[in-house]
């Protein structure tokens, strides 16, 4: 893969190992979901997952593309597309300003941040380049697959495994507290996994 030292390339290499499909991640991952969360078009997501490059775009083009992406992919509760007037109100500005934003691609940081927060988008959504945006969207996928490959990973990261190694030096009350904490983590992870079962990012 080109640019092998980049953060995105490192993540793709690891995902290839975890899925058993190096170079074929577009077949293993939910490309549409990654596009929806990153603001990167589906075709570009596929290209990046297979080691390709995103088309060159300056900051103004990228900002315009992401704003148009929101209008195309986010819907009101009634299923209809947000109008420019509605997006302007969400951003705390006028439709005229929003129209100027689309022309110039240079928004006010405050207004852009209001839009980002309203739609639950990651920090830097409007300005991150395609590689950065996809890297961000892949983080929960990577964490989920790492946890599946190594069920004790979360326990080790939390320090519980190290604490368990000290069990012989613990009294009964301390051991009970440790067991309760471990059970709480396991239950929380199980509830989170159940809530997201309808939108798994990694396909079987």
VOPAGU-2260 file (C-alpha; in pm, 1 decimal, decimal comma):
REM VOPAGU-2260
SITE   aa  ch    i         X         Y         Z
SITE  UNK   A    0       0,0       0,0       0,0
SITE  UNK   A    1     123,4     351,2     -76,1
SITE  UNK   A    2     188,3     598,2     203,6
SITE  UNK   A    3     241,1     304,8     437,1
SITE  UNK   A    4     347,8     527,2     724,2
SITE  UNK   A    5      28,2     737,0     732,6
SITE  UNK   A    6    -222,2     688,0    1017,8
SITE  UNK   A    7    -495,8     580,2     775,5
SITE  UNK   A    8    -270,7     322,3     610,3
SITE  UNK   A    9    -177,9     181,3     951,6
SITE  UNK   A   10    -544,7     146,2    1045,2
SITE  UNK   A   11    -626,4     -18,8     711,5
SITE  UNK   A   12    -342,7    -265,6     755,3
SITE  UNK   A   13    -470,7    -359,5    1101,4
SITE  UNK   A   14    -830,0    -389,0     977,7
SITE  UNK   A   15    -707,0    -615,6     700,0
SITE  UNK   A   16    -553,2    -842,5     961,8
SITE  UNK   A   17    -863,2    -841,1    1182,1
SITE  UNK   A   18   -1111,5    -906,6     900,2
SITE  UNK   A   19    -890,9   -1147,1     707,5
SITE  UNK   A   20    -947,2    -939,5     394,5
SITE  UNK   A   21    -639,0    -725,1     335,9
SITE  UNK   A   22    -687,9    -514,6      25,9
SITE  UNK   A   23   -1059,5    -605,4      21,5
SITE  UNK   A   24   -1192,3    -399,8     310,3
SITE  UNK   A   25   -1467,7    -250,4      96,2
SITE  UNK   A   26   -1622,6    -599,2      97,4
SITE  UNK   A   27   -1587,4    -642,1     473,1
SITE  UNK   A   28   -1698,4    -303,9     606,3
SITE  UNK   A   29   -2018,5    -102,5     579,8
SITE  UNK   A   30   -1906,3     151,6     321,9
SITE  UNK   A   31   -2234,8     343,8     323,1
SITE  UNK   A   32   -2218,2     390,9     700,6
SITE  UNK   A   33   -1857,0     506,6     684,3
SITE  UNK   A   34   -1955,2     758,1     417,9
SITE  UNK   A   35   -2252,6     879,1     620,8
SITE  UNK   A   36   -2041,4     939,7     930,7
SITE  UNK   A   37   -1735,7    1087,9     760,5
SITE  UNK   A   38   -1890,8    1305,3     489,6
SITE  UNK   A   39   -1671,8    1132,1     230,9
SITE  UNK   A   40   -1859,1    1010,8     -81,2
SITE  UNK   A   41   -1906,5     634,5    -106,4
SITE  UNK   A   42   -1685,8     603,0    -414,0
SITE  UNK   A   43   -1399,3     784,0    -241,7
SITE  UNK   A   44   -1439,6     567,4      69,3
SITE  UNK   A   45   -1405,0     257,2    -149,3
SITE  UNK   A   46   -1096,4     399,4    -319,6
SITE  UNK   A   47    -931,8     483,3      13,1
SITE  UNK   A   48   -1014,4     143,3     163,5
SITE  UNK   A   49    -838,9     -23,4    -126,6
SITE  UNK   A   50    -526,6     189,0     -94,4
SITE  UNK   A   51    -616,7     454,7    -348,7
SITE  UNK   A   52    -614,1     830,4    -314,5
SITE  UNK   A   53    -890,7    1086,7    -279,7
SITE  UNK   A   54    -933,4    1346,4    -556,7
SITE  UNK   A   55    -744,2    1668,4    -491,4
SITE  UNK   A   56    -966,8    1937,6    -339,2
SITE  UNK   A   57    -891,0    2269,6    -173,8
SITE  UNK   A   58   -1045,6    2368,6     157,8
SITE  UNK   A   59   -1326,5    2573,6       1,8
SITE  UNK   A   60   -1432,8    2282,8    -220,8
SITE  UNK   A   61   -1425,2    2044,5      73,6
SITE  UNK   A   62   -1640,7    2269,6     292,3
SITE  UNK   A   63   -1898,5    2310,7      14,6
SITE  UNK   A   64   -1903,3    1937,0     -46,8
SITE  UNK   A   65   -1961,8    1859,8     321,0
SITE  UNK   A   66   -2246,1    2111,1     350,0
SITE  UNK   A   67   -2414,2    1966,2      41,0
SITE  UNK   A   68   -2349,4    1618,4     184,3
SITE  UNK   A   69   -2544,0    1709,2     498,8
SITE  UNK   A   70   -2838,3    1828,0     291,2
SITE  UNK   A   71   -2838,2    1506,0      90,1
SITE  UNK   A   72   -2790,8    1256,7     373,2
SITE  UNK   A   73   -2958,1    1408,7     681,1
SITE  UNK   A   74   -3334,8    1426,9     695,2
SITE  UNK   A   75   -3590,0    1598,4     913,7
SITE  UNK   A   76   -3802,1    1377,9    1144,8
SITE  UNK   A   77   -4070,2    1369,8     871,6
SITE  UNK   A   78   -3817,4    1231,4     622,4
SITE  UNK   A   79   -3792,3    1547,6     412,9
SITE  UNK   A   80   -3470,5    1727,1     328,2
SITE  UNK   A   81   -3369,0    2028,8     533,7
SITE  UNK   A   82   -3417,7    2356,0     348,0
SITE  UNK   A   83   -3147,4    2621,0     335,9
SITE  UNK   A   84   -3362,9    2836,1     564,1
SITE  UNK   A   85   -3376,5    2555,2     820,6
SITE  UNK   A   86   -3003,3    2491,2     803,6
SITE  UNK   A   87   -2941,7    2864,3     844,8
SITE  UNK   A   88   -3157,9    2871,0    1159,4
SITE  UNK   A   89   -2972,4    2568,9    1298,7
SITE  UNK   A   90   -2641,4    2744,0    1231,0
SITE  UNK   A   91   -2770,6    3062,7    1394,6
SITE  UNK   A   92   -2741,7    3277,2    1085,0
SITE  UNK   A   93   -2931,6    3386,1     774,4
SITE  UNK   A   94   -3004,3    3206,2     449,4
SITE  UNK   A   95   -2806,2    3477,2     270,1
SITE  UNK   A   96   -2498,1    3396,5     476,9
SITE  UNK   A   97   -2544,7    3024,1     415,1
SITE  UNK   A   98   -2568,4    3087,9      41,3
SITE  UNK   A   99   -2246,7    3289,2      57,0
SITE  UNK   A  100   -2085,6    3001,9     247,6
SITE  UNK   A  101   -2177,2    2760,9     -30,4
SITE  UNK   A  102   -2025,4    2995,8    -286,8
SITE  UNK   A  103   -1704,8    3075,7    -101,4
SITE  UNK   A  104   -1661,3    2756,2     100,4
SITE  UNK   A  105   -1539,5    2963,7     395,4
SITE  UNK   A  106   -1783,0    2945,3     688,1
SITE  UNK   A  107   -1772,1    3110,8    1025,6
SITE  UNK   A  108   -1627,1    2862,4    1274,7
SITE  UNK   A  109   -1909,8    2934,9    1519,4
SITE  UNK   A  110   -2184,8    2869,0    1265,4
SITE  UNK   A  111   -2014,3    2560,1    1126,5
SITE  UNK   A  112   -1974,7    2422,1    1477,0
SITE  UNK   A  113   -2344,7    2470,8    1552,7
SITE  UNK   A  114   -2435,6    2271,2    1243,3
SITE  UNK   A  115   -2183,4    2003,1    1330,4
SITE  UNK   A  116   -2313,7    1964,1    1684,1
SITE  UNK   A  117   -2678,6    1960,6    1577,3
SITE  UNK   A  118   -2618,6    1666,2    1344,0
SITE  UNK   A  119   -2381,2    1486,4    1582,4
SITE  UNK   A  120   -2086,1    1510,8    1345,6
SITE  UNK   A  121   -1721,0    1469,9    1451,1
SITE  UNK   A  122   -1495,7    1764,7    1521,7
SITE  UNK   A  123   -1335,0    1890,5    1202,5
SITE  UNK   A  124   -1616,6    1748,2     987,1
SITE  UNK   A  125   -1618,5    2044,3     748,9
SITE  UNK   A  126   -1242,7    2087,5     714,7
SITE  UNK   A  127   -1077,8    1745,0     760,6
SITE  UNK   A  128    -940,4    1599,0     439,0
SITE  UNK   A  129   -1081,9    1268,2     316,0
SITE  UNK   A  130    -806,9    1055,6     471,6
SITE  UNK   A  131    -847,6    1222,7     810,7
SITE  UNK   A  132   -1226,3    1198,5     800,0
SITE  UNK   A  133   -1220,2     828,5     711,6
SITE  UNK   A  134    -956,8     758,9     979,1
SITE  UNK   A  135   -1188,9     913,7    1238,2
SITE  UNK   A  136   -1489,7     712,2    1116,9
SITE  UNK   A  137   -1287,5     388,9    1128,9
SITE  UNK   A  138   -1187,7     423,3    1494,8
SITE  UNK   A  139   -1503,3     264,5    1644,5
SITE  UNK   A  140   -1483,8     -10,6    1381,4
SITE  UNK   A  141   -1125,3     -84,7    1478,1
SITE  UNK   A  142   -1206,0     -81,8    1849,8
SITE  UNK   A  143   -1497,9    -320,1    1800,2
SITE  UNK   A  144   -1295,5    -566,9    1594,1
SITE  UNK   A  145   -1001,9    -547,6    1835,9
SITE  UNK   A  146   -1238,1    -629,2    2121,6
SITE  UNK   A  147   -1377,4    -928,1    1929,9
SITE  UNK   A  148   -1027,0   -1054,6    1855,8
SITE  UNK   A  149    -911,5   -1006,1    2215,9
SITE  UNK   A  150   -1200,7   -1011,9    2467,2
SITE  UNK   A  151    -964,2    -921,8    2752,6
SITE  UNK   A  152    -832,1    -609,9    2577,6
SITE  UNK   A  153   -1072,8    -373,0    2752,0
SITE  UNK   A  154    -993,9    -530,8    3087,6
SITE  UNK   A  155    -621,3    -492,0    3030,2
SITE  UNK   A  156    -661,3    -132,4    2919,5
SITE  UNK   A  157    -867,3     -55,0    3228,3
SITE  UNK   A  158    -605,9    -214,1    3454,4
SITE  UNK   A  159    -837,1    -486,3    3584,2
SITE  UNK   A  160    -609,3    -767,7    3471,0
SITE  UNK   A  161    -320,3    -611,9    3661,2
SITE  UNK   A  162    -543,4    -577,4    3963,2
SITE  UNK   A  163    -654,5    -939,8    3934,5
SITE  UNK   A  164    -290,5   -1047,4    3945,3
SITE  UNK   A  165    -275,1    -891,1    4290,1
SITE  UNK   A  166    -571,1   -1096,4    4415,3
SITE  UNK   A  167    -362,5   -1298,3    4662,7
SITE  UNK   A  168    -284,5    -974,4    4846,0
SITE  UNK   A  169    -649,0    -860,3    4854,5
SITE  UNK   A  170    -899,1    -920,0    5129,6
SITE  UNK   A  171   -1251,4   -1049,4    5066,7
SITE  UNK   A  172   -1404,7    -702,3    5050,5
SITE  UNK   A  173   -1150,9    -578,9    4795,5
SITE  UNK   A  174   -1203,1    -888,9    4579,7
SITE  UNK   A  175   -1580,6    -837,0    4588,7
SITE  UNK   A  176   -1539,2    -474,2    4479,9
SITE  UNK   A  177   -1313,1    -580,2    4191,9
SITE  UNK   A  178   -1563,8    -843,7    4080,2
SITE  UNK   A  179   -1848,1    -588,8    4089,8
SITE  UNK   A  180   -1645,2    -347,6    3878,6
SITE  UNK   A  181   -1564,7    -613,6    3619,6
SITE  UNK   A  182   -1931,2    -714,7    3599,9
SITE  UNK   A  183   -2033,9    -352,4    3551,5
SITE  UNK   A  184   -1794,1    -315,4    3256,7
SITE  UNK   A  185   -1910,8    -640,2    3096,7
SITE  UNK   A  186   -2278,5    -548,4    3137,0
SITE  UNK   A  187   -2219,1    -200,7    2993,2
SITE  UNK   A  188   -2038,1    -345,0    2690,3
SITE  UNK   A  189   -2316,2    -599,4    2635,6
SITE  UNK   A  190   -2585,8    -328,4    2648,2
SITE  UNK   A  191   -2391,0    -109,4    2405,9
SITE  UNK   A  192   -2342,8    -397,6    2164,4
SITE  UNK   A  193   -2712,7    -480,0    2178,8
SITE  UNK   A  194   -2814,9    -122,1    2110,2
SITE  UNK   A  195   -2594,9    -106,8    1801,6
SITE  UNK   A  196   -2684,3    -449,4    1664,8
SITE  UNK   A  197   -2910,0    -301,1    1401,0
SITE  UNK   A  198   -2630,2     -96,4    1245,7
SITE  UNK   A  199   -2317,8    -309,0    1264,6
SITE  UNK   A  200   -2033,9    -148,0    1076,1
SITE  UNK   A  201   -1843,6    -470,5    1011,6
SITE  UNK   A  202   -2037,8    -720,0     805,0
SITE  UNK   A  203   -2007,1   -1091,8     862,9
